[in-house]
Amino acid sequence: MPRFLSIMSAAGLAGLSPALAAEPESVYTKLDFNNNCIALSTYEAGGTFTCNGYKGYPVILSEGDLRQSVFFGHVGPWFKGADGSEAFVSFGPFNGAGETIEWRLDAEDVPFATILRWTIAANGGDDTVPGHSVLVVSRVGQPGVAIGCPVGFVDAGLTPDANTVARKLADAVARDFDCGVSEPQWHGIIPADPPSQMSYYPEQANSP
């Protein structure tokens, strides 16, 4: 049976500065691969592309073996190794990211988190088992900090008012999430067999 997990115990909101305490707002952009993305590297099974995001914060989209990886904002030396390999964070089953990106903004119009819907196949590639529609919440890499990664997941097919749950998760957790150390968790109603996660960071570079 699915389980329910509250996110509000993950972070306290007391004592925040006025900029952080102000109610975050959302803006939306489209991930238009055909018109707003430039190839950084390509290979037979896919490649890595930089795409227009929000006010100078790019979207880094990678694809390979019918799986995608998306980072938001500015990435640091950890993203690419000396051998040319690149960071790739995704799910084990075949998957694809949606087109509409929700950016969560602080009071100074700085994006600190994103919410993006993914379509993910069932574990094991069993076509007879329904897949998942998942909201992936990510930390946005900032100039000079350049650390970003997924911070949590919400199953949009199971969780009532999933968008609100994802926004609360973004606002409470994304800014201080310890990328490369902490593991993103499921929030809301958790599927009985959630999609497995996969992540790769080049050995020649420090993971975030």
N, C-alpha and C positions, 0 to 999 in steps of 0.2 A: 504494500500500500504506500502511496506517496506520504511524505512527511512534511510538516510545516515548520519553518524556522524563521524566527523574528530577527531582523537585522539591527534593531535599535540598541541591543546590548553590545553591538560591535564598537560603538564609538559614542562618547558623551559629547554634548554640544555646549556645555557650560563653559564660560570663560573665554569664548571666542572673541577675536577682535571685531570691531564693527563691520569691516569688509567681509569677514567670514560669517558673521552672525546674520547679515542681511539675507533675506530669502533669495536663493539662486533663481535665475531665470533660464529659459530654454530658447535656443534658436535652432533652425534646421537647415541642413545643406544636403545636396544630392551627390552621391558618389557616381559621377558620370564617367565611366571608364573610357568610352569611345571619344570623348571630347575634352576631358579635363585631366588626363593622366599622361605622364611621360615615363618611358621605360628607363629604369636605372640599370637593369641587367635582364637578359633573357636567356632561356635555354629551352631544350626541346619540350619539356613537360610544363613549362610556365615561365615565370619571371617575377621581378620586383619592380613596382611602379610608384612614383610619387604623384599624388592627386591633389587637386585644390580642396582645401578644407575651409577653415574659418579665420579670416583676418590674419593671414600669414602663418597659421598653424596647419601644416600639411597633413595628409593622410598617406601612410606608407602601406601599400597593398602588395602582398606576395601571393602567388598561386603555384601549386605543384601537386601532381598526383590527385587531382580532384578535391583538393583541400585549400583553404585560404587562411591567410594570417594578416591581421590589420593592426598597425600601430598608429597612434594619433599624436600630432605635435612634433616636437623636436627629439631626435634620437642621438645618442652619444656613441663613443667608440665601441661600446659593447655590442652595437648592432651588427658590425661587420668585422670578420676576422681577417688575419693576414693572408689567408688562403682564398679570400673572396667569398667565403660562405657567410650567410646572413641569418640573423635571428628569425625564428619561425615559431609562432605560438598559435595553436589551433586545437581542433578536436580529432580524435582518432578516426571516427567514421567520416565518410565523404560529407562535404559541407560547402556552404556558400554564404557570403555576407549579403545583406540587403543593400538597398540604394539610399535610404533615408537615414541620415546621421543626426541625432539629437545631441547638441552641445549644451552642457550645463555651465552657466556663466556666473562668476561672482559679481559683487557690486561694482567692480572696476572693469567689467566687460571682458574679463580674462577667462577663457575656457579651462576648466580644471577636470572635466570628465565628459565622456561621451556614452551614448546608449545606441546600440546598433542591433537590429534583429538579424539573426542567423537562421538558416534552414539546415538541419543536421539529420543525417540518416541514423537509423537504429544501430546500436553496437553490433558488430559482426557482419554488417552489410546485408542483413535479412530483409528482403523487400516485402515480406509478408507482415512485418512488424511496423507500425506507424513510426515515423520519425518525430523530430522535435522542432518547434519554433521557439527559439531562445533569444532573450534580450541579453546581450553581452555588455557589461558596464566596464569601461576602461579609464585608467588614469591618463591624462594628457601630459606629454612631455613639455616642460617649460624651457625657454631660452636660458642657457647657462646651467641648467639642471639636467635636462634631456633624459628624463626617466619616465617611461610610460609602459603600461601593460594592462591586461585584463585584471579586474579586481573582484568580479563576481558575476553570477549568472542567475537569470530568472526564467523559468519555463513559462512562456506566454500562453501556452495551451492549457495549463493546469491552474495557474495562479490567478485568482480574481484581481482585477485592476492591476495587472502586471506592470503597466507603465509607471504607475504611482510607486509601486514597490521598488522598481528599478531607479527612479529618481531619488527616493529616500536612501537607497544604498549608495548611489553616486555621491550625494551630498554628505553623507556621514562617513564614508570610508575612503573615497578616491584620493583626496588630497595627500594623505599621509600613508597610503598603502605602500608596503615595503616590497617593491618589484624585485623579482629574482630571489627573494627569501620567503615571503609569505605566499601561500597557495590561494588562488581565487576559490571562493566557496559558492554553493548554491543557496539561494534565498527564496522565500515564498514557499510554495508547495513543490517539494523536490520529487522528481520522477523516480519510480521504483528502480529503474536501470538507467541512470543519467549517462549521457554521452561521455566516453573517456576523454581525458585531456592529453595533449601532447605539447611539448615545448623543447626548443633547441636554441642554445646560445653558443656562438663560436668559441672554441676553446682558446683561441688566440686573443680573445677580447674578454674584458671583465663583464659579466652579466650585470644587468641593472640592479 
